[in-house]
Amino acid sequence: MSVLMVNEKIDFNNLKEMLQVTDGNLASHIAALEKAEYIKVHKQFIGKKPQTTYSATAYGRKAFHEHLDALEKLIKQRK
């Protein structure tokens, strides 16, 4: 989610390279985020090659910010 918060959209291969994960690992995380409606999956063909890109939904962005807020509160409590 953090990658999608700073990129409007990103394709599978670039996301995999950025995160340094396997295809299967990334696919399972993407499936979970899509099921939670945190991300939107865009599939298209460029020429004859399929390209899949991902973007954060408004709901996903809100949930991410709430997560960061909760982490900040936790950190402040520990100080």
C-alpha positions in Angstrom: 0.0 0.0 0.0 2.8 2.4 0.8 4.1 2.1 -2.8 0.6 2.9 -4.1 0.3 5.9 -1.8 3.2 7.6 -3.6 2.4 6.3 -7.1 -0.8 6.9 -8.9 -0.5 3.4 -10.4 2.2 0.7 -10.8 2.4 -2.4 -12.9 3.0 -5.9 -11.5 6.7 -6.3 -12.6 7.8 -2.9 -11.2 5.9 -3.6 -7.9 7.5 -7.0 -7.6 11.0 -5.5 -8.3 10.4 -2.7 -5.8 9.3 -5.0 -3.1 11.7 -7.8 -3.9 9.1 -10.6 -3.6 8.1 -13.6 -5.6 5.3 -13.6 -8.1 3.2 -15.9 -5.9 3.8 -13.8 -2.8 2.9 -10.6 -4.5 -0.2 -12.1 -6.1 -1.5 -13.3 -2.8 -1.1 -9.9 -1.2 -2.7 -8.2 -4.2 -5.6 -10.6 -3.9 -6.1 -9.7 -0.3 -5.9 -6.0 -0.9 -8.3 -6.3 -3.8 -10.8 -8.3 -1.7 -10.6 -5.6 1.0 -11.3 -3.1 -1.7 -8.1 -1.2 -0.9 -6.8 -1.4 -4.5 -8.2 -1.5 -8.0 -6.8 -3.8 -10.6 -6.6 -2.5 -14.2 -6.0 -5.0 -17.0 -5.3 -4.1 -20.5 -3.4 -5.1 -23.6 -0.6 -3.1 -25.0 -0.2 -4.5 -28.5 -0.5 -8.2 -27.9 1.0 -8.1 -24.4 -1.2 -8.1 -21.3 -0.4 -5.4 -18.7 -1.9 -5.3 -15.2 -1.6 -2.1 -13.1 -2.8 -1.4 -9.6 -4.0 1.8 -7.9 -5.2 2.6 -4.4 -8.9 3.2 -4.0 -10.2 6.1 -1.9 -11.2 3.5 0.7 -7.7 2.0 0.7 -6.1 5.5 1.1 -8.3 6.2 4.0 -7.5 2.9 5.7 -3.8 3.4 5.1 -3.9 6.8 6.7 -5.9 5.4 9.7 -3.2 2.7 10.0 -0.4 5.3 10.1 -2.3 7.3 12.7 -2.7 4.2 14.9 1.0 3.4 14.5 1.9 7.0 15.5 -0.3 6.8 18.6 1.3 3.5 19.6 4.8 5.0 19.2 3.8 8.1 21.3 2.5 5.9 24.0 5.8 4.0 24.3 7.9 7.1 24.8 
